[in-house]
């Protein structure tokens, strides 16, 4: 792994398994444990964080390749990607200020070669095996899974946060 990047941990699952719900619980729990968290969310939808009619939107639409919108509370950098190249997770992670994050959590990117926790719910109706690869460090499920990797209870976010903190200690 590139030593200039913080550890990357993906939360992978089929749609509807609860990735966002779990992350909304995990992020404050990790912050309570003094872990500074960055987040990359993969979406299949057309993303626009700007608002039509606002100056920043109009200036970006005028043709700027990158637009940085800033206030005293936050800033956001939008980069146009007209070539629609495949997303490069390591490149995206390299955009973070490594002095401000200890861990980059990734929602999605379940097939990337990074450490990951797979969320699995049988009622989704898709096979767990399709998501398993050599990078899976744990499976969080609402039932016991018989695998040779760590099994976590998807409904116990405290224990998942503890597991992540222990994993993080082992990566540094």
Rosetta blueprint (number, residue, H / E / L):
1 X L
2 X L
3 X L
4 X L
5 X L
6 X L
7 X E
8 X E
9 X E
10 X E
11 X E
12 X E
13 X L
14 X L
15 X L
16 X L
17 X L
18 X L
19 X H
20 X H
21 X H
22 X H
23 X H
24 X H
25 X H
26 X H
27 X H
28 X H
29 X H
30 X H
31 X H
32 X H
33 X L
34 X L
35 X L
36 X L
37 X E
38 X E
39 X E
40 X E
41 X E
42 X L
43 X L
44 X L
45 X L
46 X L
47 X L
48 X L
49 X L
50 X L
51 X L
52 X L
53 X L
54 X L
55 X H
56 X H
57 X H
58 X H
59 X H
60 X H
61 X H
62 X L
63 X L
64 X L
65 X L
66 X E
67 X E
68 X E
69 X E
70 X E
71 X L
72 X L
73 X L
74 X L
75 X E
76 X E
77 X E
78 X E
79 X E
80 X L
81 X L
82 X L
83 X L
84 X L
85 X L
86 X L
87 X L
88 X L
89 X H
90 X H
91 X H
92 X H
93 X H
94 X H
95 X L
96 X L
97 X L
98 X L
99 X L
100 X L
101 X L
102 X L
103 X E
104 X E
105 X E
106 X E
107 X E
108 X L
109 X L
110 X L
111 X L
112 X L
113 X L
114 X L
115 X E
116 X E
117 X E
118 X E
119 X E
120 X E
121 X L
122 X H
123 X H
124 X H
125 X L
126 X L
127 X L
128 X H
129 X H
130 X H
131 X H
132 X L
133 X L
134 X L
135 X L
136 X E
137 X E
138 X E
139 X E
140 X E
141 X E
142 X L
143 X L
144 X L
145 X L
146 X L
147 X L
148 X L
149 X L
150 X E
151 X E
152 X E
153 X E
154 X L
155 X L
156 X L
157 X H
158 X H
159 X H
160 X H
161 X H
162 X H
163 X H
164 X H
165 X H
166 X H
167 X H
168 X H
169 X H
170 X H
171 X H
172 X L
